């Protein structure tokens, strides 16, 4: 055994409590490491070793008085983080970005059409009920059917049947093969809830998660305490967690600076350098699939006009938005939701740029005249109102009059987004192309926030999405998904000028693993389960 192997073995023993600090330091000294260095290594190992205890306070730039505990309607980071704290799913995206089993101990399929999920045994809900296949089937069926208003309805339209093969196995049949279906069941809406007295226990915060909900004040805060019977022995390290809605970015950052919270999300790029100079804080920045959009609804005039949409797409100065809104903490978007972090990103699609002449051409062809309203609020993302003003200024160069409507932060997601003709929005993105398309672009999802339906291109897009699910040849899938991105870029109602980095500020007292997920903010919104106090 060489010195590096010996050191790694000693670190493992120290982490797992097999040796104490003195023994660990002496083992390092035996390999010719100087005492100051050995002490520093010991401290680093201690900080990287999860410890139990304490109250974690998270200041979040999300939350609304219309929020509920019903996972089917969750549409912002506050409810997402709350629901992840009290619930689990069949699968989950790990800190390394890879899919892994969660409540399902394993999953398998020989044809990508029939999927078998073997459930973990002995997992208990917070009320003491043992989780079985009955709970899983009822939880998934809740999002299905003609009357369902679930945001996950479109994700499950391919499911033709679900049946229990005993108490610990669920068999799901799809109408057609879908190689990415195990990713789908990790969607945050698809929390597994218990069947109580013959009915699914919805909107109660009852789950199998690492924390038990104590109180939930919509748009204000959620308080949770550790689940003493949590089935993940190496997770949920805090005794208590408090998620606090602080939508105003200045107030959120002041709370961080004053020590009123331990972690905040959505740090404003304008002040990230200032926060980074604070001696008691660390900045964590991650690049992933987060993107900022300005969806135009095709069911609201004048956005039903192709040339009007194209005029607006050409009227943006995208690099200016990245420079002035993100201050460089992001990358160019190209009017579709697939980032370079995705497996099948269409790298060959020409980047759309500001072109006043083309914008003016399409605007004249559209026949429209008068002001076009763009609703915006910093509830969408930090700087969303300023971004809308920049869009209005650049469009004016092409003779297009955009009227920016500053909307209230509270209730923005329930009263403005997915309702008004043109608004500001953000999407956390999804790990797979099919998941992203199924969440926001296919014609069967409640969250098709552009109402992109009824056009020849949208019909073609929907057909390709279905076909791509069943295609197991990666090269063919790459071509199919590239065409999907082209169709959205050309005909769709999405203006996606930029992909943004996740920027998190946290106290140096808070620690996390070497890998931090970027599928959502705050370590995949599982900070309560994955982080700890050093």
QUINORZI-V832252 format. One record per backbone hydrogen bond with DSSP energy under -0.5 kcal/mol. CO is the residue of the C=O (numbers start at 0). NH is the residue of the N-H. If there is no record, write none. Layout:
BEGIN
CO | NH
CO | NH
END
This chain:
BEGIN
1 | 5
2 | 6
3 | 7
4 | 8
5 | 9
6 | 10
7 | 11
8 | 12
9 | 13
10 | 14
11 | 15
12 | 17
12 | 18
13 | 16
19 | 23
20 | 24
21 | 25
22 | 26
23 | 27
24 | 28
25 | 29
27 | 30
27 | 32
28 | 31
33 | 37
34 | 38
35 | 39
36 | 40
37 | 41
38 | 42
39 | 43
40 | 44
41 | 45
42 | 46
43 | 47
44 | 48
45 | 48
47 | 49
50 | 532
53 | 55
53 | 238
53 | 239
54 | 56
55 | 57
55 | 241
56 | 58
56 | 261
56 | 262
57 | 59
57 | 243
58 | 264
59 | 245
63 | 66
68 | 70
69 | 72
70 | 73
71 | 150
75 | 79
76 | 80
77 | 81
78 | 82
79 | 83
80 | 84
81 | 85
82 | 86
84 | 210
85 | 208
87 | 191
88 | 102
89 | 101
89 | 103
91 | 93
91 | 99
93 | 96
97 | 93
99 | 91
102 | 104
102 | 119
105 | 117
107 | 115
111 | 177
112 | 114
112 | 173
114 | 116
114 | 171
115 | 107
115 | 117
116 | 118
116 | 169
117 | 104
117 | 105
122 | 130
124 | 127
128 | 124
131 | 134
131 | 135
132 | 136
133 | 137
134 | 138
135 | 139
136 | 140
137 | 141
139 | 142
140 | 143
144 | 147
149 | 152
151 | 154
151 | 155
152 | 155
153 | 156
155 | 158
157 | 174
160 | 172
162 | 170
163 | 165
165 | 168
166 | 132
167 | 118
168 | 164
169 | 116
169 | 171
170 | 162
170 | 172
171 | 114
172 | 159
172 | 160
177 | 180
179 | 182
179 | 183
180 | 184
182 | 185
183 | 186
184 | 89
184 | 90
186 | 189
188 | 190
190 | 192
193 | 195
193 | 200
195 | 198
198 | 195
199 | 201
204 | 206
204 | 212
206 | 125
209 | 226
211 | 224
214 | 222
215 | 217
216 | 219
216 | 220
219 | 244
220 | 216
221 | 242
222 | 213
222 | 214
223 | 240
224 | 211
225 | 227
226 | 229
230 | 232
231 | 234
236 | 52
238 | 225
239 | 55
240 | 223
241 | 57
241 | 243
242 | 221
243 | 59
243 | 245
247 | 251
248 | 252
249 | 253
250 | 254
251 | 255
252 | 256
253 | 257
254 | 259
254 | 260
255 | 258
261 | 506
262 | 58
263 | 504
267 | 270
267 | 271
270 | 274
271 | 275
272 | 276
273 | 276
274 | 277
277 | 280
279 | 507
281 | 505
282 | 284
283 | 503
285 | 501
289 | 499
290 | 426
291 | 497
292 | 424
294 | 296
294 | 422
296 | 299
299 | 302
301 | 304
303 | 305
304 | 308
305 | 309
306 | 310
307 | 311
308 | 312
309 | 313
310 | 314
311 | 314
312 | 315
313 | 354
315 | 317
316 | 320
317 | 321
318 | 322
319 | 323
320 | 324
320 | 325
321 | 327
325 | 328
327 | 329
328 | 500
330 | 498
335 | 333
336 | 338
338 | 341
341 | 344
344 | 346
345 | 348
354 | 358
355 | 359
356 | 360
357 | 361
358 | 362
359 | 363
360 | 364
361 | 365
362 | 366
362 | 367
363 | 366
371 | 402
373 | 404
374 | 423
375 | 406
376 | 379
376 | 380
380 | 383
382 | 386
383 | 387
384 | 388
385 | 389
386 | 390
387 | 391
388 | 392
389 | 393
390 | 394
391 | 395
392 | 396
393 | 396
394 | 397
394 | 399
395 | 398
398 | 400
399 | 401
400 | 371
401 | 403
402 | 373
403 | 405
404 | 375
404 | 406
408 | 411
410 | 414
411 | 415
411 | 416
415 | 418
415 | 419
420 | 296
421 | 374
424 | 292
426 | 290
431 | 435
432 | 436
433 | 437
434 | 438
435 | 439
436 | 440
436 | 441
441 | 444
444 | 447
446 | 448
447 | 450
449 | 297
450 | 452
454 | 458
455 | 459
456 | 460
457 | 461
458 | 462
459 | 463
460 | 464
461 | 465
462 | 466
463 | 467
464 | 468
465 | 469
466 | 469
466 | 470
467 | 470
468 | 178
469 | 471
471 | 473
472 | 476
473 | 477
474 | 478
475 | 479
476 | 480
477 | 481
478 | 482
479 | 483
480 | 484
481 | 485
482 | 486
483 | 487
484 | 488
485 | 489
486 | 490
486 | 491
487 | 491
492 | 295
493 | 495
494 | 293
494 | 496
495 | 334
496 | 332
497 | 291
498 | 330
501 | 285
501 | 503
502 | 266
503 | 283
504 | 263
505 | 281
506 | 509
508 | 533
510 | 531
516 | 523
517 | 288
519 | 523
520 | 524
521 | 525
521 | 526
522 | 525
525 | 528
525 | 529
526 | 530
527 | 237
528 | 235
530 | 236
531 | 510
END
